[in-house]
Amino acid sequence: MKKYILILTAVFSFGISAFAQTAKNNAVTNLSAERFKAIIGNDKNGVIIDLRTTDEMNKGFIKGAVQLDFSAENSEKEIDKLDKNKTYYIYCQGGVRSAKAAEYMGKHDFKRVYNFEKGFSEWVKKGFPVEKK
């Protein structure tokens, strides 16, 4: 009987853990270039974060973006300083760093994170406007 209670407790605990993990990841939405462009154009309160290096940003960036170099050693600490209740629109060059950052943010209780799946290279390919410093 003790064996069954132990197994039942383990299964129940795993189910709760899996549900909690899924709930946290629901904060992240992946977007195409067109959808990303449309949403950032209509949200005056959201924060656009460019996760690329300074060298990459010097070649161009999306208007209104602030840099948070996700390749930097302290990038997760910088993300932790952000207001978790704000809406964030994140992108990198090709989508890999932003996917990792989105996963991190989803696991750390951020409420709304929009990840531009294919990144800045897709933005440029589509001919969308680019700002330069």
C-alpha positions in Angstrom: 0.0 0.0 0.0 2.8 2.4 0.9 4.4 1.7 -2.5 1.2 2.7 -4.3 0.9 5.9 -2.3 4.5 6.8 -3.1 3.9 6.1 -6.8 0.7 8.1 -6.8 2.4 11.0 -5.0 5.3 11.0 -7.5 2.9 11.0 -10.5 0.8 13.8 -9.0 3.9 15.9 -8.2 5.2 15.4 -11.8 1.8 16.4 -13.2 1.8 19.6 -11.1 5.4 20.4 -12.1 4.6 19.8 -15.8 1.5 22.0 -15.6 3.4 24.8 -13.9 6.2 24.7 -16.5 3.6 24.8 -19.4 1.8 27.8 -17.7 5.1 29.7 -17.5 5.9 29.1 -21.1 2.5 30.4 -22.2 3.9 33.9 -21.6 6.0 33.5 -24.7 4.5 33.9 -28.2 6.6 33.3 -31.4 5.9 35.7 -34.2 6.6 36.0 -38.0 8.2 39.1 -39.4 4.9 40.5 -40.5 3.1 39.9 -37.2 6.1 41.3 -35.2 6.1 44.4 -37.3 2.3 44.9 -36.9 2.3 44.4 -33.2 5.2 46.6 -32.3 3.7 49.3 -34.5 0.5 49.2 -32.4 2.0 48.9 -28.9 3.3 52.1 -27.5 4.0 50.6 -24.0 5.9 47.5 -25.0 9.7 47.3 -24.9 11.6 46.2 -28.0 14.9 44.5 -27.1 17.6 43.8 -29.6 19.7 40.9 -28.3 22.5 41.3 -30.7 26.1 42.5 -30.2 27.1 46.2 -30.7 28.8 45.3 -34.0 25.6 43.7 -35.3 23.5 46.7 -34.1 25.8 49.1 -35.8 24.7 47.6 -39.1 21.1 48.5 -38.4 18.3 47.8 -35.9 14.5 48.1 -35.6 13.3 51.5 -34.6 12.8 51.9 -30.9 14.9 48.9 -29.9 17.2 48.9 -26.9 20.2 46.7 -26.8 20.7 43.8 -24.4 23.5 41.7 -25.8 22.5 38.2 -25.0 26.0 36.9 -25.9 27.4 38.9 -23.0 28.4 37.1 -19.8 25.9 39.0 -17.6 22.9 38.9 -20.0 20.7 36.8 -17.7 21.4 39.1 -14.8 20.4 42.1 -17.0 17.2 40.3 -18.0 16.4 39.6 -14.4 16.5 43.4 -13.7 13.6 44.0 -16.2 10.0 44.6 -15.0 8.3 41.2 -15.4 4.9 42.7 -15.9 5.8 44.7 -19.0 5.4 43.4 -22.6 8.7 42.6 -24.3 9.4 42.2 -28.0 12.7 40.4 -28.5 14.8 39.6 -31.5 18.3 38.7 -32.5 20.0 38.1 -35.9 18.5 34.8 -36.9 16.3 33.6 -34.0 18.6 31.4 -32.0 19.5 33.8 -29.2 16.0 35.2 -29.0 14.5 31.7 -28.6 16.9 31.1 -25.7 16.1 34.4 -24.2 12.4 33.8 -24.6 12.7 30.4 -22.9 14.7 32.0 -20.0 12.1 34.8 -19.6 9.2 32.3 -19.7 10.8 30.3 -17.0 11.4 33.4 -14.9 7.9 34.6 -14.6 7.8 37.3 -17.3 4.1 37.8 -18.2 4.3 38.7 -22.0 7.2 38.0 -24.3 6.9 38.1 -28.1 9.8 36.4 -29.9 10.6 37.3 -33.5 11.4 33.8 -34.7 13.6 34.5 -37.7 15.2 37.6 -36.5 16.7 40.8 -38.0 18.0 39.0 -41.1 14.3 38.2 -42.0 13.3 41.8 -41.2 15.9 43.1 -43.7 15.0 40.4 -46.3 11.4 41.6 -46.1 12.5 45.2 -46.8 11.2 46.5 -43.5 12.6 49.9 -42.2 16.0 49.8 -40.5 17.5 52.5 -38.3 21.2 53.2 -38.1 23.2 54.9 -35.3 
